[in-house]
Amino acid sequence: MNKSPLLSLPGAVPAEGPDEGVAAHYGDLFREQRALADGTGFVDLSHRGVVTVSGEDRLSWLHLLLTQHVEQLPPQQATEALILSAHGHIEHALYLVDDGTTTWLHVEPGTQGALLAYLESMKFFYRVEVADAGEQYAVVYLPAGSITQVPAGWAVRETPYGRDVFVPRAELADFAATAGPAVGVLAHEALRIEAHRPRLGLETDHRTIPHELGWLDSAVHLSKGCYRGQETVARVHNLGRPPRRLVFLHLDGSEVRLPAHGDPVRVAADGAGPGEARAIGFVTSSARHWELGPIALALVKRNTPEHATLIAGENTAAAQETVVAP
């Protein structure tokens, strides 16, 4: 794990769980969320894994392995992709951009080792070089609308919701000084949840398929073949019946404790109390949002009624918004 030097900034409180190694916040969670929403500040994501793929066959080779169509990916065009198991279950989520000579990827903290091992095992005769670049480069997020200047030559993923900048680690502190104010990962997570964007390891478990999370829209190209797990993707897409679906929850603000990842989600029968309600899924992520109050994402059974009031965790009432239609 790379412990960020930016944890020495004033007010920095270390994050826990999957985001250990960077700051959860810098003393004012809601102010930090407002800064991101207004297009100011930066988020230190230097704990994320960074992988590079170079060589003249890199895009055609990645095209064979990923769910996304990348064979003709233009330089500087950001995309995202998945690597699936033979049964179509999600194993890796990759956020990538090609600069014309190298494909840059960032992935969830701690997953780069397994990703590198898989990529190395699939090289065969292709002219590609795969490298763990996490010791040399760190990811910094700049929100949409940010006017922070990025030095020429740095790899950047430009997306509708912001820029992921691959910063040389030796220059991380200097770049942060130009991009402030610093914003913690809790604010970044709150806006991710608001935008219904899934995250590997939180919205996924060992049997998650892309259809359940809405990843067909952003990370899967339905007209390409030649990747592991494609048969499952095509079959479920054609049948239109994934076993579960992602929902967005507006949580009852009277509860002090947010439901945690893995807490059950239930729908109560008429007249039944919380303890009698049947479980139909689990909370994947939760946050306190500066405008919306407490919010969450959850994975529930596909046939859960869209207008049913749910119960998250022990006793938190939750109104649902549909992310993936049943």
N, C-alpha and C positions, 0 to 999 in steps of 0.2 A: 504493500500500500504506500502511495506517495502522500506524505503529510505536507500540506500546503504551507509555504512561507507566509501566506496571507492570513493565517491564523494569528499572526502577531499584530494585525491591524486593531485599532481601538474598538472595544466592544465585542470582539469576535467571540462567539460561543460555539464550541465544536459540535458538529453534527454526530449523530449516532446511527447505527444500523448500516444500510447499504451506502450511505453518504459519509461514513466516517472518513476523516482526513481533511475535510474542508469545513467552512463555517455554516452552522445552521442559520444563524442570524447575527446581526451586529447591534442588537439592542432595541430595535423597533420594528417588529414584524410587519405591521400594517403600513408604516411609512415606506418600507422596502418594497412591498407589493405595489404601492402607488407609484413608486419610482419606475419600476419595470413597466407598469401599464402606461405611464407617460413617456416611455422611450428613453429613460435615463438610467444610468448605473450599469453595473456588470455583475455577473454571477460567476464565482470561481468554481469551475467544474474540473479542476486539475486532478481529481481522484479517478476520473474516468480513464479507461484503457484507450490507448492510441495505437493503431496498427497501420502500416503502410504496405502497399503492394506496387511494385515497379516491374518494368520489363515490357517488351512490346506486345506480349500476349495477355497482359493483365486484364483488360476489359472483356475480351472474348472468353478468357478462362473464368473470371468471376461470373459471367453470364450463365455459365453451365451450372454454377453452384447456388446461385441466389434466386430468390423469388421475383426479383425485379429485372426488368429489361435494361441491361447496362452495356450491351455490346457496342452500341453507337452513342454512348453517353457523352454529350459535349463537354468540353472543359468548363469548369466553374459552375456547372449545373448540379445543384444539390439533389440528392434522392435518399431514400431509405429502403432497406431490404431485410429479409429474414433468411435464416438457414433453418430448414425443417428436418425432422427425423424422417425415416422411411415411412412412418405412419402419419406424417403430416403435422406432428406436434412441433411447436416452436422451440428451437434450441438457442438461437442467437438473434439479436436485433442489431443491425448495423446502420450507422448514419454516415453517409459517405459523400465525397466529392472528388473529382479528378481534376488535376491541374494541367493536364496535357502530357505529363511524364510519369506522374505518380498518383495512385488512388489513395486517399486519406480516409480512414475510418475511425470513428470513436464508438465505444461500446460500454456496457455497464461495468462498473468497477468489479474486478475479480474474475471477469469472464474472458479476458484476453488470452489467458494461457490455454484454455480449452479451444478457443477459436483458432489460435495459431497452430495448435497441434492438428486440428482438422484440416486447415488449409495446407499445411506442410504435407499431410498424407495424401492430398489430392493433386499435387503438382505434376507428377508423372513427367511427361516430356515437354510440358509447356515452359516457355521462356518467361518465367516470373520469379521475383524475389519477394518474400514476405518477411516483414520485420516488426518486432515489438519496439515502437518508437516512444513508449510512455516515459522513459527516462530522459528523453531529449525534448519532448513536446507536451504541453498541457492545453486543455480545452478551456476557453473562456466564452461565456455567452453574453452577447449584446442584444438587448431587446429591439424589436421593430421600431424604427424611428430614431434609433441612436445615431448621433452625429460623430461618435468617436472614430478617429481615423486609424486604419489598420495599415501598418507598413507594407510597402510593395514587396511581393514575393512570398508573403505568408499565405498559407492555405486557409480558405474561408468557405463555410457552407452558408449560403444566403438562402433563407427560407421565408415564407410569409410571416412567421412569428418571431423572426430574429436571425442573428448571425452566430454561428459557432466558429470561433477563431482558434486555429492551432498555433499556439504561442510557444516560441522557444523557451524552455524552462528557465534558462539563464536570464531572460528578459521579462519574466512574469511580473515581478514586483514593479519594474519600471512601467510596463504597459498598464498595470492596474492603477498606477498613480495618475495616468492620463484619462482613465475610463470611468472614474468614480461617479457617484458614491458606490461603495461596496454593498452588495445585496446577497443575503444568504440563500441556501438551497431550499429552506422552508417556503420562502416567497416564490421561488421558481416552481416548486411543487404545487403550490396553491393555484398558480396560473395554468400549469399543465393540467391539473384536475379540472379546472373550469373549462378548458378547451377540449376535454374528453380525450386527451392523448395518452394511449397506453404506455406502460413501461415494463420492460422485461423484469421478471422476478417479483413484481408487485401485482400487476394485472394478469400475470401468467403463472401457471403451475405446470406439472409434468405432462398434462394432457391437453393443454390449450392449443386450439387451432386458430389460424388468422381470422376466420369468419366471425368468431365470437367477440372480437375486440374492435372490429371496424378497420383492421389493418389491410383488408382487400383494397381499400381506397388509396392508401398511400405507400404500401410496401410490397404489394403483390401485383404482378402484371398477368392478367388472366389469359392473354393471347400467346404467351410464350410457354414452351415446354422445356424439357431437358434439365430438370432439377429434382433433387430428392424430395419426395412428399407431394409431387405435383398431382398424382392420381387422387389423393384425398382432397386436395384443394378443388379439383375439377368436379369430383363427385358431390361434395357438399354444396358447392356453388350451384350446380345444376339442380340438385334436389331442394335447395333453399332451407335446409333444416339443421343448422348447427345445434348441438345439444345445449349450449348456454349462450347468454348474450350480456354485453356490458351495459350497465345503466349508470346514470348520474343521479346522485341523491342530494336533496336539500334536507339537511338534518335539523331536528328540533333544537333550537338554540338554548333551551332551558337546561340542557344537560351540561355538566361541567366537563366531563371526560369525553374526548372524541373516540368513537369506535376505532380500534386498531386493525391493522392488516391481519386478515384471517378470522376476525370476529364474524359470527354467523349473521346472516340476514334472513329474516322470517316474514311470512305473511300470515296474519291471524285470521282464523275463521270467525264468523259473527259470534260475538259474545265471549270469545276466548281471551284470556289474559296473555301477557307477554310470555310467561312460562309455558303456555300451552300451544303457542304458535309453532307451526312447522317450518323447519329450515328449508330454504330454497336457494341458498347461495352463501357468499361470504364477501365481506368488505375487502377491497384490494388496496385502496389509498384513501386518506382523509386529510383535511386541512381546515384551518380557519381563514376565511377569505375576507378581505377588507371591505367588500361591498355585499357579498352574498351570505356572509355568516359561515357557519360550519357546513362543509360540503364533503362529498365522498364519491368514489367510484366503487362499483360492486359488480361481481359476476354472479348472475342468477340463472335459474333454469329458463330455457327458451319460452316455455308456455306460461310463465308468470304473467298475470294480467297487467297490461301497461298502466292502468289507472289504480292499481291496488296500492294502499298505504302499507309501507313495509316497516319492519322493526330492525334496526341495526344494532349489533352488540347486545348488551343486556336489556336495554329498555328505551332506546332512542327512536322515536318516530321519524320516518323518512318518507318524503314525497319524491317520486321518481320521475326523471326525464328519460325518454328513450334515446339511447345512443345507437344501438344495433336493433333494428326492427325484428320482431319475432317471426 
